[in-house]
Amino acid sequence: MAGAGLAGRDAVLASRDDRSRLEPLTRKRWGLERLALGERVCYLWCPDGVLKSPLMKEVGRAVGDAITSRNWSTIQKLHGLVQAD
């Protein structure tokens, strides 16, 4: 899922507890959309875009402001900035 372009989103979770709020969503069927969880990140595939995505909407309901999502290119750029210090 990572590196999937505009349809792929990588979302950094504010805490490990937020992961447990998202786990029930992994058991639902989302049509063409997909959700996978890491320790402090979730990976979303929303081929029709995130603005109209039922999955993204449910993720937002589950964790609220405890998440920030970016495409993989932006995550890599942010990582590079952090590593430069």
C-alpha positions in Angstrom: 0.0 0.0 0.0 2.8 2.4 0.8 3.9 4.4 -2.3 0.5 4.0 -3.8 0.3 7.6 -5.0 -2.8 9.8 -4.5 -5.1 6.9 -3.6 -2.7 5.6 -0.9 -2.5 7.3 2.5 -0.2 6.6 5.4 -1.6 7.8 8.7 0.5 8.2 11.8 -1.3 7.5 15.0 -0.9 9.7 18.1 -0.7 6.7 20.4 -0.7 2.9 20.5 -4.2 3.0 22.0 -5.5 4.5 18.8 -4.6 1.2 17.0 -7.0 -0.7 19.1 -9.8 1.7 18.0 -9.0 0.9 14.4 -8.8 -2.9 14.7 -12.5 -3.5 14.3 -12.4 -1.6 10.9 -9.9 -4.2 9.6 -12.6 -6.8 9.8 -15.1 -4.9 7.7 -15.4 -5.1 3.9 -14.7 -1.8 2.2 -15.2 -2.7 -1.5 -12.0 -1.6 -3.3 -10.7 0.3 -0.3 -8.2 -1.3 2.1 -7.0 -0.8 5.6 -3.9 -2.3 7.2 -2.4 -1.5 10.6 1.2 -1.2 11.9 2.3 -0.5 15.4 1.8 3.3 15.2 0.6 3.7 11.6 -2.3 2.7 9.5 -2.2 2.3 5.7 -5.2 3.2 3.7 -6.0 2.5 0.0 -8.8 4.7 -1.3 -8.8 4.4 -5.1 -11.6 7.0 -5.5 -9.9 9.5 -3.3 -10.0 10.3 0.4 -12.6 13.0 0.3 -15.4 10.7 -0.6 -14.0 7.6 1.1 -16.3 5.7 3.5 -13.2 4.1 5.0 -11.4 7.4 5.7 -14.6 8.8 7.2 -14.8 5.8 9.6 -11.1 6.1 10.5 -11.7 9.7 11.4 -14.7 8.8 13.6 -12.7 6.1 15.3 -9.6 8.2 16.2 -10.7 11.8 15.6 -7.8 14.2 15.8 -5.4 11.5 17.0 -4.3 10.9 13.4 -2.6 12.7 10.6 -2.5 11.2 7.1 -0.2 12.0 4.2 0.7 10.3 0.9 3.9 8.2 0.9 5.9 10.9 -0.9 5.2 13.4 1.8 6.1 10.9 4.5 9.4 10.3 2.9 10.2 14.0 2.6 9.3 14.5 6.3 11.5 11.6 7.2 14.4 13.1 5.3 13.9 16.4 7.2 14.0 14.7 10.5 17.1 12.7 9.6 18.9 15.8 8.5 19.1 17.1 12.0 
